[in-house]
């Protein structure tokens, strides 16, 4: 028995290297048999028994190969949506779910559900119901791969692209997670393999057709091994987090008012967040796009994906008009580098709703009052007098005021549309107070010169610089502002909405050339959209000498300390683009709009070309901003730390351009050391969300510090 144990042990070790599995099994089996034959020569009376043991062991090991390596083809009860009844049902063999498991490549399933024709065309589905087919395996299995074949006739192979494989343990699939995506068209009359990297056991496994088609598929084979598994890696579509959403009874997310009951599972490696929630639409112009944005409200507050704020409310921004999918994140990075009091947290994610792949989105803060967001006093209905009545107020100068039901707001004496975001109780005393205060603020700027008492110049200046540097024509179309309790000043921020910034608006393209043709005016002056009287208010503010001097000094400060420089900007853009490389490719396969007109700009080549457009714009815009603000680059002596770039993206700290041994010390904002190391090449490290102080120490003792927000 010891020989059997030794053989089994070495075999199991070999299982960790699947590439060598077949050779290992063959060699060791032959050695094993040879030893048994030799042994049998000396014990001829036991040879039949030994042959039986060899046969049994061989059978068990072969079974183990197929089980442990995930190559067991699973069986179960076919499940799925109803098939579509064509006119000649015998020709299509009824299009039933049974066709998918009959072993024949010339029969196929076609779902009765078709969301395409009524919802914007074959690449523009906005529906909620997904055609699907799968197996009830009877018990839980860890899925290792699936094989699939398309409907053989064209356009059958193309219809598999972006189809989703989901696993679930509830028969209604409300707990389902996407464990795979078919990345390209199938091949007629061929079974192709999709490897699945998921450690959780599932009872129910299904293929969900891309919503624009009838879930056409000819054959589906599911492979795995029995077991509960674990949640060490449930499964992601790409390297990005996957956000899985299922609405109750696949209800349609039909408007921006009514929340639909749903579940959510967010997966990022070992990070898993499950919750019940409500989901509705959001946005203004973007709500009418094919790829729609959403607002989600969790049942319990959480730091979703370890973002700074613990909150129930979050947004999924579609970025349909932005062919880079990262313009908002670039602007947020500039805001962080200018040390705005609050910059929204944002991260690219893959989104699947009811089994339909919706593309690469930006999971982002919903702007509200709380620590980690707009950190001011949150008012109650009883705050109607005295100091309590003075704040805090979260407001928006909003060109879309009163477009949506239930909005509370007013027009200032100067014509600015002011929406009261919070408090949202519509309490007369609160509404009256903030109305009067906004008029006082506006009058102080426009007429009596008392603007310093009522305006926070620092946030105004930094907010202005982000908008102008990014070339955002929407800076003053929707402008977020707020007022603190017991403080007369109006503060600007956070920055928001940059999908048509960075050279993505046909009305101002090309920005840098057209700026010269418009007497080098700021873009908000010659090409920007402005809500009501806000343009005049900004004109007046920057006409004050001290405000304009502060613009110049803030720009110079952050140029001199290296927080605004071309190298770090290009590095950040490259990092973002690299991180979504696979996701953006799938996104543009799903929506097929990379070279189409979207929102305010036409298509301009492949993804790399769109990234280069942003880079070229920023390099030229940086030079223009330097000239406009009369910034003179101060010559600095060559130092060991001169060219080092420190920045963060997607919870990863990057330190680049290291040329020699350098010490790194990382502290949190309390001064506690987080890590200490020594490097001689470029460095990156994943950190929890928060603010950090990074100190670099060169070999000659030179020190340089950075503040990084993750």
FENWOCOR-V100576 format. One record per backbone hydrogen bond with DSSP energy under -1.0 kcal/mol. CO is the residue of the C=O (numbers start at 1). NH is the residue of the N-H. E is the energy in kcal/mol with one decimal. If there is no record, write none. Layout:
# FENWOCOR-V100576
co = {CO/CO}
nh = {NH/NH}
e = {E/E}
This chain:
# FENWOCOR-V100576
co = {1/2/3/4/5/6/7/8/9/10/11/13/14/17/20/21/22/23/24/25/26/27/28/29/30/31/32/33/34/35/36/37/43/44/46/47/48/49/50/51/52/53/54/55/56/57/58/59/60/61/62/63/64/65/66/67/72/77/79/82/89/92/95/96/97/98/99/100/109/110/116/116/121/131/132/133/134/135/136/140/141/142/144/145/146/147/148/149/149/153/155/157/157/160/163/164/165/165/166/167/168/168/170/173/177/180/182/187/192/194/199/202/203/204/205/206/207/208/210/214/217/219/221/222/223/223/225/228/233/241/242/243/244/245/246/247/248/252/255/260/261/262/263/264/265/266/267/268/271/273/275/276/277/278/279/280/285/286/293/294/295/296/297/302/302/303/304/311/312/314/315/316/317/319/326/327/328/329/330/331/332/333/334/335/336/345/347/349/350/351/352/353/356/359/361/362/363/364/368/370/373/374/374/380/382/387/388/393/394/394/395/396/396/397/398/400/404/408/410/412/416/417/418/419/422/427/428/429/430/431/432/433/434/435/436/437/438/439/440/441/442/443/443/451/454/455/456/457/458/459/460/461/462/463/464/465/466/467/470/472/473/474/474/476/477/479/480/481/482/483/484/490/491/498/505/505/510/511/512/513/515/516/518/522/522/523/523/531/533/534/535/536/537/538/541/544/545/546/547/548/549/550/551/552/553/554/555/556/557/558/565/566/567/568/569/570/571/572/573/574/575/576/578/580/581/582/583/584/585/586/587/588/593/598/598/600/601/606/607/608/609/610/611/612/613/614/615/616/617/618/619/620/621/622/623/624/625/626/627/639/645/647/649/651/652/653/654/655/656/662/663/664/665/666/666/667/668/672/675/677/679/683/685/690/692/693/694/695/696/697/698/702/704/706/708}
nh = {5/6/7/8/9/10/11/12/13/14/15/16/17/20/24/25/26/27/28/29/30/31/32/33/34/35/36/37/38/39/40/41/46/47/50/51/52/53/54/55/56/57/58/59/60/61/62/63/64/65/66/67/68/69/71/70/224/136/134/112/94/95/110/99/100/101/102/220/217/84/119/121/124/209/81/207/79/205/77/227/202/225/196/223/194/221/192/218/219/156/159/160/186/163/182/208/179/180/206/177/203/204/173/176/167/165/162/190/148/146/230/141/137/168/135/166/133/164/213/111/109/149/147/74/144/145/142/201/199/350/267/352/265/354/263/250/251/254/281/279/248/277/246/275/244/273/242/271/268/266/264/299/262/297/260/295/288/289/282/316/280/314/278/304/311/306/307/302/298/296/364/294/362/322/330/331/332/333/334/335/336/337/338/340/339/365/363/361/243/358/245/356/353/351/349/317/347/315/374/373/375/370/376/383/384/390/391/483/421/422/481/398/419/479/401/403/407/420/418/415/412/398/410/396/394/431/432/433/434/435/436/437/438/439/440/441/442/443/444/445/446/447/448/455/490/457/460/461/462/463/464/465/466/467/468/469/470/472/502/475/529/477/478/531/399/397/493/395/491/393/487/456/482/501/508/509/514/515/516/517/520/519/521/525/526/527/528/534/537/538/539/540/541/542/544/548/549/550/551/552/553/554/555/556/557/558/559/560/561/564/569/570/571/572/573/574/575/576/577/578/579/580/581/584/585/586/587/588/589/590/591/592/596/600/601/506/598/610/611/612/613/614/615/616/617/618/619/620/621/622/623/624/625/626/627/628/629/631/630/642/656/654/652/687/649/685/647/683/645/679/697/677/695/674/675/693/671/668/666/664/662/655/653/710/708/667/706/665/704/663/701/698/696/694/692}
e = {-2.5/-3.0/-2.4/-2.7/-2.7/-2.4/-2.1/-2.4/-2.0/-1.9/-1.2/-1.5/-2.3/-1.4/-2.9/-2.7/-2.4/-2.8/-2.6/-2.1/-2.2/-2.4/-2.6/-2.9/-2.7/-2.5/-2.1/-2.5/-2.3/-2.5/-2.0/-1.6/-2.2/-1.2/-2.4/-2.6/-1.9/-2.1/-2.9/-2.7/-2.5/-2.9/-2.8/-2.5/-2.5/-2.6/-2.6/-2.3/-2.2/-2.3/-1.8/-2.3/-3.1/-1.8/-1.6/-1.1/-1.8/-2.5/-3.0/-3.0/-2.4/-2.0/-1.0/-1.1/-1.3/-1.5/-1.0/-2.2/-1.2/-3.5/-1.4/-1.5/-1.9/-2.1/-2.2/-3.3/-2.5/-2.0/-2.4/-2.1/-2.9/-1.9/-2.8/-2.7/-3.0/-2.8/-2.7/-2.3/-1.5/-2.9/-1.3/-1.2/-2.3/-2.3/-2.6/-3.2/-2.9/-1.1/-2.4/-2.1/-1.1/-2.7/-2.3/-1.3/-2.2/-2.7/-3.2/-1.7/-2.3/-2.0/-2.6/-2.0/-2.9/-2.6/-2.5/-2.5/-1.9/-2.2/-2.5/-3.5/-2.8/-2.0/-2.8/-3.4/-2.2/-1.3/-3.0/-2.7/-2.2/-2.7/-2.5/-2.6/-2.3/-3.0/-2.2/-2.4/-1.4/-1.4/-3.0/-1.5/-2.9/-2.7/-1.9/-1.9/-2.9/-2.1/-2.4/-2.1/-2.6/-2.6/-2.5/-2.0/-2.6/-2.7/-2.6/-2.9/-1.5/-1.6/-1.0/-3.0/-2.3/-2.3/-2.1/-1.6/-2.1/-2.5/-1.6/-2.0/-2.7/-2.6/-2.6/-2.3/-2.1/-1.1/-2.2/-2.2/-2.7/-2.0/-1.9/-2.4/-2.6/-2.3/-1.8/-2.0/-1.5/-2.0/-2.8/-3.0/-3.4/-2.9/-2.7/-2.0/-2.4/-2.2/-2.3/-2.6/-2.0/-2.8/-1.9/-2.2/-1.3/-1.1/-1.8/-1.5/-1.9/-1.7/-1.0/-2.4/-1.8/-2.0/-1.9/-1.1/-3.1/-2.2/-1.7/-2.5/-1.2/-3.0/-3.4/-1.8/-2.7/-2.0/-2.2/-1.8/-2.9/-2.6/-2.6/-2.1/-2.3/-1.9/-2.4/-2.3/-2.4/-1.9/-2.0/-2.6/-2.8/-2.4/-2.3/-1.7/-2.7/-2.8/-1.6/-1.4/-2.3/-1.2/-1.9/-2.8/-2.1/-2.4/-2.4/-2.4/-2.2/-1.9/-2.5/-2.7/-1.9/-2.6/-3.7/-1.1/-3.1/-1.5/-1.3/-2.6/-2.2/-3.1/-3.1/-2.7/-3.1/-2.3/-1.0/-2.4/-2.1/-1.4/-1.7/-1.4/-2.6/-2.5/-1.3/-1.8/-2.3/-1.1/-1.6/-1.1/-1.6/-2.8/-1.4/-1.9/-1.6/-2.3/-2.5/-2.3/-2.1/-2.4/-1.2/-2.4/-2.6/-1.7/-2.0/-2.0/-2.6/-2.6/-2.1/-2.4/-2.4/-2.1/-1.7/-2.9/-2.0/-2.4/-1.9/-2.7/-2.5/-2.3/-2.5/-2.7/-2.3/-2.5/-2.8/-2.5/-2.2/-1.2/-1.3/-3.6/-1.2/-1.9/-2.7/-2.3/-1.1/-2.6/-2.1/-1.4/-1.8/-1.0/-1.9/-3.2/-2.7/-1.8/-2.1/-2.2/-1.7/-1.3/-2.0/-3.0/-2.2/-2.5/-2.4/-2.0/-3.2/-2.6/-1.4/-2.0/-3.0/-2.2/-2.0/-3.2/-2.5/-3.1/-1.2/-1.1/-2.8/-3.3/-1.5/-2.5/-2.2/-1.9/-2.1/-2.7/-1.8/-2.9/-2.0/-2.2/-3.0/-3.8/-1.1/-2.7/-2.0/-2.5/-2.5/-3.2/-3.2/-2.8/-3.2/-3.1/-2.8/-2.8/-2.2/-2.4/-2.0/-2.6/-1.7/-2.9/-3.0/-3.0/-2.8}
